Amino acid sequence: MRVTFVGVGEAFDEALPNTSLFVAGMTGESRRTVLLDCGFTAAAAFFGCPGLSEADCREGPDALWISHYHGDHFFGLPFLLARLQEQGRARPLFIHGGGDVAAMVAAVTDLAYPNLREKLDFELVCLEARPGVPFAMAGFAARAALTGHGAPCLGLRLETRFGALYYGGDGAPTPAGRDLASGCALVVQEAYGLEAGVPGHGSVAEALETAEAAWAGALAVVHVRRELRRERGEDIRRTLSGASIRAFLPEPGDVFEV
């Protein structure tokens, strides 16, 4: 499993692209890829990401996961679709998300470019994920659980041949989300604040507690409030370095492999 951090920022960070991950892994004997979230600034970051191969940027992912319908998690979709169209994509793009995913994909795409969907040379296949119900994404076994966000948001466990990933989207960890993180090679958790109690969001302390209790192989902390990351970034790194597991604050383009 290879996880590339396309973006690691929060919604309105002027320096860091919105949090987005490109996951490549094996299912059977085949390599498959998934892009996790695609916000305002994430689509542009994807096509310029130094951690991705030229082929992956040209071909795009096999599937896209939308954790929830806030702009910093899916408003980059029209950019992604238009660019893939220009680059000659022909194979379907599978888009997974929570309730009304097909309607939300249509709405944001049509608002940006009213004629784009009918001009696409590739099919958009929208598939609804439900908490607690196993499903498949790009051939990977997957499960989702609600997180503690202000809007309905789904954390995701993705099983590849050589390791599992948990991506929490936005929101404080929930018991169901902690269950999905159990034994994962990598847990990616948002930490808008330092300590628990940030309304609708998680914290560095909760991210560490979740990953350690889950016996995860590693923890990546993302979506840190921009002022906090600028002013207390070194403090956060020191805190993470003292964890009982590998824990880090990734930069755009960083790669994690197992």
N, C-alpha and C positions, 0 to 999 in steps of 0.2 A: 504494500500500500504506500502510495506517495501522495502527500497532501501539500499543495502549494498555497500559501497565503497570498491570494490576489489582493485583498484589502484587509485591514485590521481596525479601521477607524469607526467611530460612532457616526450618527446621522449627519452632523454639521461640521465635521472636522475639515478645516481647509487644507491641512497638510497630509492627511492620510485617507486613502480611498475607503469607502464603506466596506464593512466586513463581508468577505466573500472568500470561499475556499474552492479549489479545484482538486478533486479527488480522483486519482487513477489507481486501479487495482485489478486483480485477476478474479474472474468468476469462471470456474472450470479452467479451460486453456485459453480463454479470451481476455484481452485487456479491455476494460470499460472505464468510462469517465463520467463524472457528475460534477456540476457546478452548484455549490450551495449558496444560495441567495445572490441577487444581482441588483443592487441598489443604484441610486442616482449616479454615483461616480465609479461604481464597480465595473461596469461594462467597458468603459474606456481603459481602466486599469487592467482588465483581462487581456485585451489585445496588445498591451504594451508590457505585460508582466515578464520580468527577466527570469523568473523561475520556470517558465513554461517553454516548451519546444515550439519551433515555428509551425510544425505540423499540428499540434494541439490548438494553437491560436487560429490556424487556418480552418481546421475541421470543426472546431467547437466541441462542446460536450455531447455525450450521448443523451444525457438527461439533465434537467434543471430542477432543483428543489427550492421552493419558496416557503420559508418558515412562517411568514405572515405578511400582511398586506400594507405595511408601512413603507413609505417611499424609499427609505434607505435600504430596503431589502428586496424591492422588485420594480422600482421605476426605471431601472436600467434595461429592462426587458426589450422595449422597442429598439434601442440602440443595438443590442445583441442580435435581434432578429434581422434588422436591416443590414448590418455588417455581414452576417453569415450569408444572407441572400446575395450581396455583392460579391462575396468570395466563392459563390457557386455551390453552396450546400444543396444536396439533393435528398439525403436520408432524413427520416422523421426526427423531430425533437420532442422528447417526452418531458412534459412539465408536470411535476407533482406538487401538491399543496393542500391546504385545508379546504373547508367548505367553500363552494362557489368558485373554485379555481378557474374553471373555463370562462365564466362570466368576467372575472377580474382580469384575466389575461386579455380577453377581447376588449375590455373597457380601456385599459392602459395603452394597448397597442393602437386602437382606433383613435384615441385622443391625440396621440403623438403623430401618427401617420394614418389618416383615414382609409387609405387604399392599400396599405401594406399587406394585410392578411390575405387578401384575394390575389395579390401578386406573388406571394411566396412560392418558390419552386419546391419547398419541402413542407411536409405535413406537421402541424402542431397537434400533439396528442396530449390532452389534459386529463390527469388522473387524480381523483380525490383521495387523500390519506385521512384515516380516522384513528384517533388515539386508541392504542391497545390492539389494533387489528393489523396483523402482519401483512406485508405487501412486498413486491419486488420493484427495484428501481435499477434500470440498466443491467439487470441480471443479478444484482446484489440483493440479499435478503435485508429487509428494512422494517423498523418499527418506529412509531412516533408517540409522543406524550405531550400533554399541555405543560407549558412553563408558567411562571408567575409574572406575566407581562400585562401591560395595560390593555392590550388587544389580544384576541385569541392567537396564540403562537405555539408552534409545534417544535419540540426538540426531536432530534433524529438520531437513531442508531443505525449504522450502515455496516454490514458484514462483508468484508472482502475475504479472499482465500487466505491471505496472510495477516489478517488482523482486523479488528473492528474499530470504528470511529463513533464517538458521540459528539454531535454538534447541537448546542443548546439554543441557537437563535438568540432571541432577547428574553430577558426575564430572570428572576431569581430561580434557583433550582427548586424543583418540587419532588416529593417522594417518588412519583412515577418516573420523572426524569433521572433521578439518582439510580433507579433500578436499571434503566437503559444504559447508564454509564458503566455498569458493573463489568469489570474485567477488560475494558476497552484498551487498546494500545495507545489511543490518544483521546483525551477529552478536550473539547474546545468550548470554553464557557465565557460569556460576556461578564464584564466586571466594571460597571459604570462608576462604582464607588469603591472605597477602601473597605468599609465595614457594612454589615447587613443593615437593612432599613431604608434603602433607596427605593422610593415608590416605583413599582413596575420594572425594577431592574435588579441585577445581581451585584456582587461585590467580589473583590479579591479574596477576602476571608471566606466567603461562601464557596467560591470556585475551588479554593484549596481544600476545604473541608469535603466537598463533594468528590473530588478526584481521589483524595487519599482514602476516603471511606469506601470508594468503589474499587480500590486496588487497581487503579488505572496505571498504565505504563508511563504516561506523561500527561501534562496539562499545558495547554496554551490559553493564555488570557487575552481576550480581544475586547473591542468596543469600550475601551476605557474613556471616561469623560475627557475631552481634549485638554482642558486646563490641568486636570489631575495628571494626565500622562506627561505633559510638558514640565510641570512643576515638581512632581513627585515620582517621575519615572524610575529614577535610580533607587528610591526607597522601595518601590514595587518590585524591582528586580532583586534587591537584597532579600526581601520577604520571600519571594519565590525560590531563591537559591537555597533557603533554609528548609525547604519542604522535604518530606521523606521520599518524594518521587521527583523525577525530572519535571520542572515547571519553568515556563519561560514566557516572555512578552515578545511575540514575533513582530517582525517588520514586513512590509509588503515585499513579496518575492522570496521570502524564506521558504524552505522546504523541509518537511518532516517525512522520514522514510522508516518503514519497518520491513 
